[in-house]
Amino acid sequence: MLDSRTPLLAVDNLQAWYGESHILHGVSFDVFPGEVVTLLGRNGAGKTTTLKSIMGIVGNRKGSVRFEGRELINLASNHIARAGIAICPEERGIFASLDVQENLVLPPEVKPGGLGLDRIFDLFPNLKERLGSSQGTKLSGGEQQMLAIGRILRTGATLLLLDEPTEGLAPVIIQQIGNTIRTLKSQGFTILLVEQNFRFASTVADRYYVMEHGRVIDRLANSELEANLEKLHEYLGV
């Protein structure tokens, strides 16, 4: 059992390639138990590749990814999932041929402690209303995002990788996603969040790492955000 001073996730000198393209150039950061940590950066900075590399979805990667003190860099993604990490991808990955409940129960439980359907419906009441009557891809964008997050909560993963969970969503749904992230944190989940919308991130995150050209170029605590807004605007081009 890790204490709060020991990183749950420690990424060190992570490098990754897509074919001949060198995407990550020595990414290093830590995530401590119970934190919400956000990777900020412009499109193409390497944020999504970082999540996929942690998860083992990018095959050509080097460096170190330690979770609960265990080195994961040479493990396949299914073994990484069983260690207790789950990813909610930007494209959501909802199966069109399955209804809401079938999508929810599709991933296997990889560790004890996953949320039951009742607790997932407490977080996302909209899903309960659409339970048996709607194919996954006939849901609204916000409902699909809720379904994608709810699905990984069943697995027993304690570290959640969320890739742009608010992209393209209405403000009221973004607010609901924010409430959900804060609730999950209060229930003991640790979250690594990729976001371009730092205004949303500021409502949920404890700390931030800024990425540019496949590297981490700065880090900030939430308490330092206001004093660094001008610098963040330059980093993010907003």
C-alpha positions in Angstrom: 0.0 0.0 0.0 1.5 3.3 -1.1 1.3 6.4 1.2 0.4 9.8 -0.1 4.1 10.8 -0.5 4.9 7.9 -2.9 3.8 8.3 -6.5 1.1 6.0 -7.6 2.3 6.5 -11.2 5.9 7.6 -12.0 6.7 8.3 -15.6 10.4 8.8 -16.3 12.1 9.6 -19.7 9.2 8.1 -21.6 9.8 8.0 -25.4 7.4 6.8 -28.0 7.3 6.4 -31.8 4.6 5.9 -34.4 6.6 4.2 -37.2 9.6 6.4 -37.9 8.0 9.4 -36.2 9.5 10.2 -32.8 6.6 11.6 -30.8 7.6 11.6 -27.1 11.1 12.9 -26.2 11.7 12.0 -22.6 8.4 12.8 -20.8 8.7 12.6 -17.0 6.0 13.3 -14.3 4.4 11.8 -11.2 0.9 11.3 -10.0 0.2 10.7 -6.3 -2.6 8.6 -4.8 -5.9 10.4 -4.9 -4.8 13.3 -7.1 -6.3 14.7 -10.3 -3.4 15.6 -12.5 -3.9 17.3 -15.9 -1.7 17.2 -19.0 -2.1 20.5 -20.8 -0.8 21.5 -24.2 -1.8 22.3 -27.8 -2.9 19.8 -30.3 0.0 17.6 -31.3 1.9 18.2 -28.1 2.0 14.5 -27.3 -0.7 14.3 -24.5 -2.8 11.5 -26.0 0.3 9.6 -27.0 1.5 9.8 -23.4 -1.8 8.2 -22.2 -1.6 5.5 -24.8 2.1 4.8 -24.0 1.3 4.4 -20.3 -1.5 2.0 -21.3 0.8 0.0 -23.6 -1.3 0.9 -26.7 1.8 2.4 -28.4 4.0 -0.5 -29.1 7.3 1.3 -29.7 8.1 3.0 -26.4 11.0 3.2 -24.1 11.7 4.7 -20.7 10.0 3.9 -17.4 6.4 3.7 -16.4 6.0 2.5 -12.8 2.6 1.9 -11.2 2.4 1.1 -7.5 6.2 0.6 -7.7 5.9 -2.0 -10.5 7.6 -1.4 -13.9 5.1 -1.6 -16.8 7.1 -0.5 -19.8 7.6 -3.9 -21.2 4.1 -5.2 -20.5 1.2 -5.6 -23.0 -1.9 -3.5 -22.6 -4.0 -6.3 -21.2 -1.5 -6.9 -18.4 -1.4 -3.1 -17.7 -5.2 -3.1 -17.4 -5.0 -6.0 -14.9 -2.5 -4.0 -12.8 -5.4 -1.4 -12.3 -5.2 1.2 -15.0 -8.1 2.0 -17.3 -8.3 4.5 -20.2 -11.3 6.4 -21.5 -10.2 7.4 -25.0 -11.1 10.6 -26.8 -13.1 8.7 -29.4 -15.0 6.9 -26.6 -15.1 3.5 -28.3 -18.8 2.9 -27.9 -20.1 -0.2 -29.7 -23.0 0.7 -32.1 -24.5 -2.9 -32.0 -24.8 -2.9 -28.2 -27.3 -1.1 -26.0 -26.3 0.9 -23.0 -26.3 -2.0 -20.5 -24.4 -4.2 -22.9 -21.7 -1.5 -23.4 -21.4 -1.0 -19.6 -20.9 -4.7 -18.7 -18.7 -5.5 -21.7 -15.2 -4.9 -20.1 -14.2 -7.6 -17.6 -13.5 -6.8 -14.0 -9.7 -6.9 -13.7 -9.4 -6.2 -9.9 -11.8 -6.2 -7.0 -13.4 -2.9 -6.1 -15.1 -1.8 -9.3 -18.3 0.1 -9.1 -21.6 -1.7 -9.4 -24.2 -0.6 -11.9 -26.3 1.1 -9.1 -23.3 3.3 -8.2 -22.6 4.1 -11.8 -26.3 5.1 -12.3 -26.0 7.3 -9.2 -23.2 9.2 -11.0 -25.0 9.2 -14.4 -28.8 9.1 -14.0 -29.2 9.7 -17.7 -27.7 6.3 -18.5 -30.3 4.5 -16.3 -33.1 6.2 -18.3 -31.6 4.9 -21.6 -30.6 1.5 -20.2 -32.2 -1.1 -22.4 -33.7 0.9 -25.1 -30.9 2.7 -26.8 -27.9 1.6 -28.9 -24.7 3.2 -27.6 -24.1 5.4 -30.7 -27.7 6.7 -30.7 -27.0 8.5 -27.4 -26.1 12.2 -27.3 -22.4 13.1 -27.2 -22.7 13.8 -23.5 -24.4 10.5 -22.8 -21.8 8.6 -24.8 -19.1 10.3 -22.7 -20.9 9.2 -19.5 -21.1 5.7 -20.9 -17.4 5.6 -21.7 -16.5 6.7 -18.2 -19.0 4.5 -16.5 -17.7 1.5 -18.4 -14.2 1.7 -17.0 -15.5 2.3 -13.4 -16.7 -1.3 -13.4 -13.3 -2.8 -14.0 -11.7 -2.2 -10.6 -9.1 0.1 -12.0 -7.8 2.7 -9.4 -6.0 4.9 -11.9 -8.2 6.4 -14.6 -6.8 8.0 -17.8 -9.3 10.4 -19.3 -8.6 11.8 -22.7 -10.4 15.1 -23.5 -13.6 14.1 -21.7 -15.3 17.5 -22.3 -14.5 18.0 -26.0 -17.5 19.1 -28.0 -19.9 18.9 -25.0 -22.5 21.4 -23.9 -21.7 23.5 -20.8 -24.3 21.7 -18.7 -22.7 18.3 -19.5 -19.2 19.7 -18.9 -20.4 20.7 -15.5 -21.7 17.2 -14.8 -18.5 15.6 -16.0 -16.6 17.9 -13.6 -18.9 16.9 -10.7 -18.3 13.3 -11.6 -14.5 13.7 -11.5 -14.7 15.4 -8.1 -16.9 12.6 -6.8 -14.6 9.9 -8.1 -11.6 11.7 -6.4 -13.5 11.8 -3.1 -14.1 8.0 -3.5 -10.4 7.3 -3.8 -9.8 7.2 -7.5 -6.7 8.8 -9.0 -7.1 10.5 -12.3 -4.7 11.6 -15.1 -6.6 14.0 -17.3 -5.8 15.3 -20.8 -7.4 18.6 -21.5 -7.0 21.6 -23.7 -9.7 23.5 -21.7 -7.7 24.6 -18.7 -10.7 26.6 -17.4 -12.5 23.3 -16.9 -9.3 21.6 -15.6 -8.9 24.3 -13.0 -12.2 23.2 -11.4 -11.0 19.6 -10.9 -7.2 19.3 -11.0 -4.7 19.5 -8.2 -1.7 19.9 -10.5 -0.8 20.5 -14.1 2.0 19.5 -16.4 2.4 21.5 -19.6 3.5 19.6 -22.7 5.0 20.9 -25.9 6.7 19.0 -28.8 6.6 15.7 -26.9 8.2 17.1 -23.7 7.0 18.4 -20.3 8.1 22.0 -20.3 6.4 23.3 -17.1 4.5 22.2 -14.0 2.0 24.1 -11.8 0.0 23.5 -8.8 -3.7 24.6 -8.9 -2.8 27.3 -6.3 -0.3 28.8 -8.8 -2.7 28.9 -11.7 -4.0 32.5 -11.4 -0.5 33.9 -11.1 0.5 32.1 -14.3 -2.4 32.7 -16.6 -0.5 34.8 -19.0 2.2 32.2 -19.4 -0.4 29.5 -19.8 -2.1 31.5 -22.6 1.3 31.6 -24.4 1.8 27.8 -23.9 -1.7 27.0 -25.1 -2.2 29.7 -27.8 -5.5 30.9 -26.3 
